[in-house]
Amino acid sequence: MFVDVLGRLARIEARLEHMATKEDLEKISATIIRWMVGIMFGGGVLAVTVMTFVLNNAVPKAAAVPPTPIVIQVPAYK
């Protein structure tokens, strides 16, 4: 029943040495969170930029109409 216990334990320990530690998982988690926040922020900035560009250029601007001249008529001198 307990013939190869030490060999099996050695294989289990060898596998456990290659697994990630708690610190490794915390570092990876922090890195992923930073990337996700950066991507969300960048996406928001990109969306606002595109919306601003589209809304400013979607409607053709009316040609500038020159103001009507003001004509002052002076009564004739008597």
C-alpha positions in Angstrom: 0.0 0.0 0.0 2.8 2.5 0.9 5.3 1.2 -1.6 6.0 4.4 -3.6 5.0 7.1 -1.2 8.3 9.0 -1.3 8.4 9.0 -5.1 4.8 10.3 -5.3 5.6 13.0 -2.8 8.6 14.0 -4.7 6.6 14.4 -7.9 3.9 16.4 -6.1 6.6 18.7 -4.6 8.2 19.1 -8.0 4.8 20.2 -9.5 4.1 22.6 -6.6 7.5 24.3 -7.1 6.5 25.4 -10.5 3.1 26.8 -9.4 2.5 30.5 -8.9 2.8 31.9 -5.4 0.5 34.3 -3.7 2.8 37.2 -4.4 3.0 36.3 -8.1 -0.8 36.3 -8.3 -1.1 39.7 -6.6 1.5 41.2 -9.0 -0.4 39.8 -12.0 -3.7 41.0 -10.6 -2.4 44.5 -10.0 -0.9 44.6 -13.5 -4.2 43.5 -15.1 -6.2 46.1 -13.1 -3.8 48.9 -14.3 -4.1 47.8 -17.9 -7.9 47.6 -17.7 -8.1 51.1 -16.1 -5.8 52.5 -18.8 -7.7 50.9 -21.6 -11.0 52.2 -20.2 -9.6 55.7 -19.8 -8.1 55.6 -23.3 -11.4 54.3 -24.8 -13.3 57.1 -23.1 -10.9 59.7 -24.4 -11.1 58.2 -27.9 -14.9 58.2 -27.8 -15.2 61.8 -26.7 -12.7 62.8 -29.4 -14.5 61.0 -32.2 -17.9 62.4 -31.0 -16.5 65.9 -30.9 -15.1 65.6 -34.4 -18.2 64.1 -35.8 -20.6 66.6 -34.2 -18.5 69.5 -35.3 -18.2 68.4 -38.9 -21.5 66.5 -39.5 -23.6 69.6 -40.2 -22.4 71.8 -43.0 -21.7 75.3 -41.7 -23.8 78.1 -43.2 -21.9 80.6 -45.2 -21.2 83.8 -43.4 -23.7 86.4 -44.4 -22.2 89.9 -44.5 -24.2 92.3 -42.4 -26.5 94.6 -44.2 -25.1 98.1 -44.6 -26.6 100.9 -42.5 -27.8 103.7 -44.7 -28.2 107.1 -43.1 -30.2 109.6 -45.1 -29.6 113.1 -44.2 -32.4 115.5 -45.1 -31.7 118.0 -47.7 -30.4 121.4 -46.6 -32.7 124.4 -47.1 
